[in-house]
Amino acid sequence: MKPEALLHELETAASSLSVKVSYEALRTSVGMGGLCRVKGQYRAIIDKRATPRERLVALAEALARFDTSAAELSAPAREMIDFYAVRRAS
């Protein structure tokens, strides 16, 4: 599956989890982005200059913090989120 298609799938999953995804120009010292809470709502803020693969990794890492078991995800998307969830737990 192409990174762009996988990214779109993760963006849809984020929306179903009430996580707003935005692409903004971030400073290089911040990295490619991540998850934060703004006024009680979760947001995944990702550098708009990041490559599709970097965007995909940043969003998968953010979604790994949530219970995505009810989300409709393809096997590659599920594997990616699970990979970062396990990595985060260890």
C-alpha positions as CSV (number, residue, x, y, z in Angstrom):
1,M,0.0,0.0,0.0
2,K,1.3,3.4,-0.9
3,P,2.2,5.8,1.9
4,E,-0.3,8.4,0.7
5,A,-3.2,5.9,0.8
6,L,-2.2,4.6,4.2
7,L,-1.9,8.2,5.4
8,H,-5.4,8.9,4.2
9,E,-6.7,5.9,6.1
10,L,-5.0,7.0,9.3
11,E,-6.4,10.5,8.9
12,T,-9.9,8.9,8.7
13,A,-9.2,6.8,11.8
14,A,-8.0,9.9,13.6
15,S,-11.2,11.7,12.7
16,S,-13.3,8.8,14.0
17,L,-11.4,9.0,17.3
18,S,-12.0,12.8,17.5
19,V,-8.4,13.6,16.9
20,K,-7.9,16.6,14.7
21,V,-5.0,16.3,12.3
22,S,-3.4,19.5,11.0
23,Y,-0.3,20.1,8.9
24,E,1.7,23.2,9.9
25,A,5.2,24.6,9.4
26,L,7.1,23.4,12.5
27,R,10.6,24.3,13.5
28,T,13.2,21.6,12.8
29,S,13.9,21.4,16.6
30,V,10.4,20.2,17.2
31,G,10.7,17.2,14.9
32,M,8.0,15.9,12.5
33,G,5.1,16.5,14.9
34,G,3.1,14.7,17.4
35,L,0.1,14.6,19.7
36,C,-1.1,17.3,22.0
37,R,-4.2,18.5,23.8
38,V,-5.6,21.9,23.0
39,K,-8.6,23.0,25.1
40,G,-9.5,19.4,25.9
41,Q,-9.3,18.2,22.3
42,Y,-6.6,15.9,21.0
43,R,-4.6,17.2,18.0
44,A,-2.0,15.6,15.9
45,I,0.1,18.4,14.5
46,I,2.4,17.3,11.7
47,D,5.1,19.3,9.8
48,K,3.6,20.2,6.4
49,R,7.1,19.9,4.9
50,A,7.4,16.3,6.0
51,T,7.5,13.6,3.4
52,P,4.4,11.3,3.1
53,R,6.4,8.6,5.0
54,E,7.3,11.0,7.8
55,R,3.7,12.2,8.1
56,L,2.6,8.6,8.2
57,V,5.0,7.7,11.1
58,A,4.1,10.8,13.1
59,L,0.4,10.1,12.8
60,A,0.8,6.3,13.5
61,E,2.8,7.2,16.7
62,A,0.0,9.6,17.8
63,L,-2.8,7.1,17.1
64,A,-0.8,4.4,19.0
65,R,-1.9,6.1,22.2
66,F,-5.5,5.4,21.6
67,D,-7.7,2.3,21.6
68,T,-8.1,1.8,17.8
69,S,-9.7,-1.7,18.1
70,A,-13.1,-0.4,16.9
71,A,-11.6,1.5,14.0
72,E,-11.9,0.0,10.5
73,L,-8.3,-0.3,9.4
74,S,-6.6,-2.3,6.8
75,A,-4.0,-4.9,7.9
76,P,-1.0,-2.6,7.0
77,A,-2.5,0.4,8.9
78,R,-3.3,-1.8,12.0
79,E,0.2,-3.3,11.9
80,M,1.8,0.2,11.8
81,I,-0.3,1.4,14.8
82,D,0.3,-1.8,16.7
83,F,4.1,-1.5,16.0
84,Y,4.2,2.0,17.6
85,A,1.9,1.0,20.5
86,V,4.2,-1.9,21.4
87,R,7.3,0.3,21.0
88,R,5.7,2.9,23.3
89,A,4.9,0.3,25.9
90,S,8.4,-0.9,26.2
